[in-house]
Amino acid sequence: MFNHTDSLVPRDDVLKLFENAKALLELHQDNNVEFWQNIDATALEVWLREDHPDKANILNSRAGLSDIRELLSRHLAKMRCAAEWVHRIFEVSIPELKPSPEYSMQFSELCDDYPEFLRDAYIHYGLAQAVQTLMTRWYLQPKAILAAGEKRALPHAFIKASDNEVLTRLLSLRWHAGDRYYADTDLLRPIIGDACCERKVLIFTGLDGWENDPLSLVSDNARTVVEQGPRTSRLTETFSDGLLRLPITSSVGYLDDVRSRVAVLYLFNNGALFVEYPWNRFGAGRQRLEQAYETFRRRRPTQGTQFPIEQRDEVDEIGIYLKESVRELSECGVKALNESVPQSSPPILHSA
């Protein structure tokens, strides 16, 4: 029951904020059931506070917070149910019947085959439409068909230091090769503009060897591997054919804040490259984070998992954990960015 004495309908500002929440779900959802099983109203509330600080008055009021939580709870319950039905029908029961552009299944047909679906439709208003929406998103949206062995380049942006005063100031700081920091996206807007849909950006430094071949860093090829040293092993997220590696236990402070993309600003001598790698925190990422936590707590080996094993002797080097840990940007870096001035022409994303 909504907290209104004069109406059962939430206020317009609450409904607007709810639409913002649904837009965030549309932007960050993964095309599988795991996302909807893992995402919760608490995470969405955090996203709303981060992205819409001007709506803090709603989220800080008892009535407004109660209403938005009620709306989010109902919506997530419906979408979770819809996702589980799509998964059950097309991935478990009849996996050979994947929807195609010619595919059509009526609500009544689903109810005939699955009587429980009608029961759930009474519980969740709009369930049938939600199932159809997810079917379209998961199976019918146009997908790039790549030739065998062809690699796809992600959208990216090149920023020249000569064209960006703030980037020049950031590059003038003392960096060590391989440094990894994360910073709030708002701090980096004078450099990357509105290109980023995440709240945290990973800053990766000391890549001078790749400055003449930055396109090697924008490959869409990513996978999770077990890096095996002579005496220990670790679970690692690799991106761009393994050029970027994020050991999970040393990157968890950053990865916990990721929504659906690992956003990276690579710093070179005379410029920077911005790219976002798909990585869904509430999709497959959740399982891998939990597995890494379990490995770290119990010192259990990561061998025997479903991930491929790569032999890497440097995993056992003393100090490698500190060197590869992802830390929050230093005060000097924050100060350099806070002294920034708005740029007249922010960078434009383009695909290679």
Secondary structure by P-SEA (a helix, b strand, c coil): cccccccccccaaaaaaaaaaaaaaaacccccccccccccaaaaaaaaaaaccccccccccaaaaaaaaaaaaaaaaaaaaaaaaaaaacccccccccccccccccaaaaaaacaaaaaaaaaccaaaaaaaaaaaaacccbbbbbcccbbbbccbbbbbccccaaaaaaaacccccbbbbbbbcccccccccccccccbbbbbccccccccccccccccbbbbbbbccccbbbbbbbccccccccccccaaaaaaaccccbbbbbbccccbbbbbcccccccaaaaaaaaaaaaaacccccccccbbbbbbccccccccccccbbbcccaaaaaaaaaccccccccccccc
